Structure formats: C-alpha cells, structure tokens
Amino acid sequence: MLNVENKVIAITGASSGIGEATAKLLAENGARVVLGARRTDRLEKIVEEIRHQGGSAEFKAVNVTDREDMKAFIHFAKDTFGRVDVIFNNAGVMPLSPMNALKVEEWDNMINVNINGVLNGIAAGLPIMEAQGSGQFINTASIGAHVVVPTGAVYCATKYAVWAISEGLRQESKNIRVTTISPGVVETELGSDITEDSAQEALKEFRKIALTPDAIARAVLYAISQPDDVDVNEMIVRPTASAF
C-alpha cells in the first residue's frame, strides 16, 4: 500500500490481539515489522508465519515498563533495518475493579504499562525520528479515554493520559506524525488479568458484540498509509452495535 511499503514499524504488545493482527497486516502490505513483547515463544511463531507469507519481520523481547529495555528494542529495529519509521505503542493491561476494592498494586501496574510504557516508547524513538526528519507514533488509547465507566476509573485515567501525551507530542512536532487509536470493545487478551468477579462478568457481557483485532489493524494501516503531510490524529473504532 502507498506509503507503507518498506517502512520500518516497531510494535509493542505484539504477541497477541491487536499487536499481532497489525503486524501481520502491515507485513502483507510490504512493511518491515519488528515485534516486541515479553512472550518470545509467541513472537517467534508470529514472525515465522509472516516470513512464510513472504513478509519481513524480526522480534525482540521487551518490557515496556523498563526504559532501557524499551530503548534497546527500538535501537534493535534501527540497527536491523537502518531506520525507524513508525512506533506503535500498543502494549496495555486492564485489570478492572471498583475503587473500593483497593487493588492498589493493579493500579500501579496499569500506570506503569499504559502510561510509562508509552512514554518509554516515545523517549526511545523521538531522537531517532528527529534525526531522520520524519516518523510516526501510534498510541493505543481506548474508548475509555472518552467514557468513564464503573470499575474503569484507573484504567480510563491511564487512557486519558495516553490521549493527552499524544496530543501534546502532536502539537510540538512539525515533521513527526502522531496518531491516537481508541478501540471500543475488541476480542483480545486484554482484561484476562481482572481479579474482581463483578468486573469479569461485566466484561464478558460487554464482549458479546466485540470487534476482532483486525478491525483495529486496518485503522492503523490507514493512518500509516496517508501521505507524509497528512496526520490522522485520532481514530475511535467501535462495534456498530455498541453504545460506548
């Protein structure tokens, strides 16, 4: 696809769900993808599938909450392919619970992964893109960046933060594109870490109308494929039947 072929695209949270679907779709359209996550066994399998289909892909383990680890991942992409055109900060967690459950460790983890993980990706990639004179950050927010629901206070707060960080970076950037993707409900592993019963049941009900991850992958492809002077800043992708 125009403006996607041969681009070097680093993707976090790439071992399943939206990250996996996006890596496969971008590779099908000629991008050179670098997959990052903690589960290297999954990454290796996905990379093998992409290569079997004729695509270009590499992988490296990464913990997005570790600034130096994230820097090493992005520099691996640059060292492998010579540049970094897009960083898709996609890793996220969603252990929903009521505030009075006081699951403070889960709050901390959401802040570390959902906010610091994005900041670490920006810190790793921004100097490279500024030196190149071009680049694009795509950050996964959520419908939770636009609507707050019970059990989602902290999660939604982290996704509001992703929106704010992305908007601030966009305003500061003259030749680096910044896109925020806000998925509605999608059938992924997100939420598999919920430990509170009522939140688990609510998510099961919500997911009865869930999108598949390829719906978000297509949105990412669209944002990347635009001409360099076109910056698609925000995209909300919901199931047609969803009220939220």
Backbone torsions as a table, in degrees:
resi	resn	phi	psi	omega
1	MET	NA	145.8	179.3
2	LEU	-49.5	129.9	174.9
3	ASN	71.0	13.3	175.3
4	VAL	-115.9	-37.9	-175.8
5	GLU	-56.5	130.8	177.7
6	ASN	71.7	0.1	174.1
7	LYS	-68.8	142.7	178.3
8	VAL	-94.6	118.7	-171.7
9	ILE	-127.0	117.0	178.5
10	ALA	-96.7	132.5	-173.3
11	ILE	-128.4	124.0	172.5
12	THR	-95.3	163.0	-175.2
13	GLY	61.7	36.5	-169.5
14	ALA	-94.1	5.0	-175.5
15	SER	-85.6	-5.6	179.2
16	SER	-167.2	176.4	169.4
17	GLY	56.2	-134.3	-175.7
18	ILE	-61.8	-42.1	-179.5
19	GLY	-62.0	-45.5	178.5
20	GLU	-63.5	-48.6	-179.0
21	ALA	-61.0	-39.2	-179.3
22	THR	-68.5	-42.7	178.6
23	ALA	-58.5	-44.3	-178.8
24	LYS	-66.1	-43.8	-178.3
25	LEU	-67.3	-42.9	179.5
26	LEU	-64.6	-40.3	178.1
27	ALA	-64.1	-38.4	176.9
28	GLU	-59.8	-28.6	-178.8
29	ASN	-98.1	17.7	170.0
30	GLY	93.5	2.5	177.5
31	ALA	-75.0	156.9	172.4
32	ARG	-102.3	110.4	-170.5
33	VAL	-105.2	143.3	176.5
34	VAL	-122.7	115.3	-173.6
35	LEU	-96.3	134.3	177.7
36	GLY	-130.3	140.3	175.4
37	ALA	-175.5	-179.2	178.5
38	ARG	-88.0	-26.9	-175.8
39	ARG	-89.0	88.3	-175.3
40	THR	-68.5	-25.2	176.7
41	ASP	-63.7	-40.2	176.7
42	ARG	-68.7	-42.7	179.8
43	LEU	-60.2	-43.9	-179.1
44	GLU	-60.9	-41.5	179.5
45	LYS	-64.9	-43.9	-179.3
46	ILE	-64.6	-42.7	178.7
47	VAL	-62.1	-40.8	177.4
48	GLU	-61.4	-41.2	178.4
49	GLU	-63.6	-42.6	179.3
50	ILE	-63.3	-45.0	-179.8
51	ARG	-65.5	-36.8	178.7
52	HIS	-62.0	-30.4	178.2
53	GLN	-87.2	5.8	177.9
54	GLY	92.4	7.7	-178.7
55	GLY	-89.1	170.4	-179.9
56	SER	-110.1	119.9	-176.1
57	ALA	-152.4	145.2	172.6
58	GLU	-134.4	168.0	176.7
59	PHE	-144.9	157.8	175.5
60	LYS	-154.3	137.5	176.0
61	ALA	-63.2	140.3	177.4
62	VAL	-150.9	138.6	169.7
63	ASN	-108.6	107.8	-171.8
64	VAL	-66.0	-18.8	179.6
65	THR	-78.8	-9.9	179.4
66	ASP	-100.8	111.6	-174.0
67	ARG	-59.1	-43.0	-178.7
68	GLU	-70.2	-34.7	177.5
69	ASP	-66.0	-41.1	178.5
70	MET	-65.9	-40.6	177.8
71	LYS	-61.3	-41.6	179.1
72	ALA	-63.7	-37.3	179.3
73	PHE	-65.2	-47.5	-178.7
74	ILE	-67.1	-38.7	178.7
75	HIS	-70.7	-27.7	172.9
76	PHE	-62.0	-43.5	177.5
77	ALA	-61.2	-45.0	-179.5
78	LYS	-65.3	-44.5	-179.0
79	ASP	-66.1	-32.4	-178.2
80	THR	-74.9	-43.6	-172.1
81	PHE	-116.1	-3.2	173.7
82	GLY	92.8	-11.3	-180.0
83	ARG	-165.9	171.6	173.5
84	VAL	-133.9	113.6	-176.8
85	ASP	-92.2	-34.7	-177.3
86	VAL	-141.7	137.1	169.5
87	ILE	-118.2	119.1	178.6
88	PHE	-100.6	97.2	179.1
89	ASN	-79.9	91.3	-167.9
90	ASN	-113.7	-17.4	-177.1
91	ALA	-61.9	138.9	179.3
92	GLY	-163.8	160.1	175.9
93	VAL	-133.5	156.7	-174.9
94	MET	-147.1	63.3	175.9
95	PRO	-80.8	82.9	-177.0
96	LEU	-66.3	146.1	175.0
97	SER	-170.2	153.9	174.2
98	PRO	-63.1	149.8	-179.7
99	MET	-58.5	-37.8	-175.5
100	ASN	-74.8	-3.3	170.6
101	ALA	-73.9	-17.3	174.6
102	LEU	54.1	45.3	177.6
103	LYS	-85.0	69.3	-169.8
104	VAL	-66.9	-31.6	176.7
105	GLU	-65.4	-36.7	176.7
106	GLU	-68.3	-36.5	174.6
107	TRP	-58.5	-47.9	-178.4
108	ASP	-60.5	-40.7	-178.9
109	ASN	-65.4	-40.7	177.4
110	MET	-62.3	-42.1	178.1
111	ILE	-62.7	-43.3	-177.8
112	ASN	-66.0	-45.9	-177.0
113	VAL	-78.5	-51.4	-170.0
114	ASN	-76.0	-33.2	179.7
115	ILE	-101.0	-58.6	-177.5
116	ASN	-63.7	-32.1	177.8
117	GLY	-61.5	-41.0	177.1
118	VAL	-67.5	-45.3	179.1
119	LEU	-60.4	-39.7	179.4
120	ASN	-65.7	-36.9	176.5
121	GLY	-65.0	-40.7	178.3
122	ILE	-66.5	-44.3	-179.7
123	ALA	-61.5	-35.2	-179.6
124	ALA	-74.6	-37.2	-171.8
125	GLY	-95.9	-24.6	-173.2
126	LEU	-61.8	-44.7	178.5
127	PRO	-61.4	-36.2	179.0
128	ILE	-65.6	-46.7	-178.1
129	MET	-67.3	-38.4	178.2
130	GLU	-64.2	-38.8	177.8
131	ALA	-67.0	-35.6	178.0
132	GLN	-72.6	-29.4	-173.8
133	GLY	85.4	12.1	179.3
134	SER	-165.8	163.4	177.6
135	GLY	157.8	177.9	-179.4
136	GLN	-153.0	131.9	170.1
137	PHE	-104.7	131.8	172.0
138	ILE	-119.9	121.0	-175.2
139	ASN	-116.5	129.1	179.1
140	THR	-82.7	112.0	171.0
141	ALA	-95.5	-124.5	-178.0
142	SER	-179.4	162.0	167.6
143	ILE	-57.5	-22.8	176.1
144	GLY	-66.5	-10.6	172.9
145	ALA	-81.6	-7.3	-176.6
146	HIS	-122.2	-22.5	-178.0
147	VAL	-137.3	128.3	176.3
148	VAL	-98.5	134.8	179.9
149	VAL	-127.6	156.9	175.5
150	PRO	-56.3	142.5	-174.7
151	THR	77.5	-8.3	-175.6
152	GLY	-110.3	14.5	-172.8
153	ALA	-56.3	-50.9	-176.4
154	VAL	-73.3	-42.9	177.5
155	TYR	-57.9	-48.8	179.9
156	CYS	-61.6	-37.3	177.9
157	ALA	-61.1	-40.5	179.3
158	THR	-66.1	-34.7	-178.6
159	LYS	-79.1	-31.1	168.3
160	TYR	-58.5	-41.6	179.8
161	ALA	-62.6	-40.9	177.0
162	VAL	-59.9	-43.0	177.6
163	TRP	-60.4	-46.6	-177.0
164	ALA	-65.2	-42.9	178.5
165	ILE	-61.6	-44.2	-179.4
166	SER	-63.7	-43.2	-179.3
167	GLU	-66.2	-39.2	176.9
168	GLY	-64.4	-43.7	178.3
169	LEU	-63.7	-40.3	178.4
170	ARG	-58.5	-45.4	-177.5
171	GLN	-65.8	-30.2	-178.5
172	GLU	-83.4	-12.5	-170.3
173	SER	-102.8	131.8	178.4
174	LYS	-99.3	-30.2	-178.0
175	ASN	-132.5	15.4	175.6
176	ILE	-118.4	123.6	-177.9
177	ARG	-83.1	147.7	-179.5
178	VAL	-135.1	124.2	-177.8
179	THR	-125.6	132.9	172.0
180	THR	-109.2	122.9	176.0
181	ILE	-102.6	125.0	179.2
182	SER	-116.3	93.1	177.9
183	PRO	-73.0	142.7	163.7
184	GLY	-76.8	-153.4	-176.8
185	VAL	-70.7	129.2	-178.0
186	VAL	-132.2	143.3	179.8
187	GLU	-79.9	94.8	179.1
188	THR	-139.3	-174.8	175.7
189	GLU	-78.4	-9.1	179.5
190	LEU	-57.1	128.9	-177.3
191	GLY	96.8	-6.0	177.6
192	SER	-67.4	-14.0	179.4
193	ASP	-95.1	10.0	177.4
194	ILE	-69.5	129.8	-178.3
195	THR	-112.4	1.4	-177.5
196	GLU	-107.1	127.7	-168.5
197	ASP	-61.1	-46.5	-176.1
198	SER	-65.2	-35.6	178.3
199	ALA	-69.1	-36.9	176.8
200	GLN	-61.4	-46.6	-178.6
201	GLU	-65.8	-39.1	179.4
202	ALA	-64.1	-39.6	179.8
203	LEU	-67.7	-39.6	177.1
204	LYS	-58.0	-43.4	179.7
205	GLU	-66.1	-43.4	-178.9
206	PHE	-62.3	-34.8	-174.6
207	ARG	-79.9	1.6	177.7
208	LYS	-65.0	-19.1	178.5
209	ILE	-118.3	25.1	-171.6
210	ALA	-67.3	146.7	168.4
211	LEU	-74.2	161.7	169.1
212	THR	-90.9	156.5	-175.6
213	PRO	-58.1	-26.7	-177.7
214	ASP	-64.9	-21.2	176.4
215	ALA	-63.9	-39.4	178.7
216	ILE	-76.1	-35.7	177.4
217	ALA	-58.5	-40.7	179.2
218	ARG	-65.3	-34.4	177.3
219	ALA	-66.4	-41.1	177.3
220	VAL	-62.6	-45.3	178.2
221	LEU	-57.5	-43.7	179.8
222	TYR	-60.2	-47.0	-177.6
223	ALA	-62.6	-40.0	-179.1
224	ILE	-71.2	-36.1	-170.1
225	SER	-75.1	-9.6	-179.6
226	GLN	-68.5	154.6	175.7
227	PRO	-55.6	155.1	-173.4
228	ASP	-60.6	-23.0	179.7
229	ASP	-91.3	8.3	177.8
230	VAL	-115.1	117.9	-178.8
231	ASP	-112.9	105.6	175.6
232	VAL	-79.3	104.4	-169.3
233	ASN	-81.3	-41.6	-174.0
234	GLU	-140.3	136.0	177.1
235	MET	-137.9	125.2	171.3
236	ILE	-107.0	124.7	-177.1
237	VAL	-123.2	107.0	-177.4
238	ARG	-115.8	157.5	164.4
239	PRO	-63.3	142.8	-180.0
240	THR	-55.5	-36.2	-175.2
241	ALA	-82.1	-3.6	-173.3
242	SER	-84.1	137.2	173.1
243	ALA	-86.6	-15.6	-177.2
244	PHE	-113.8	NA	NA
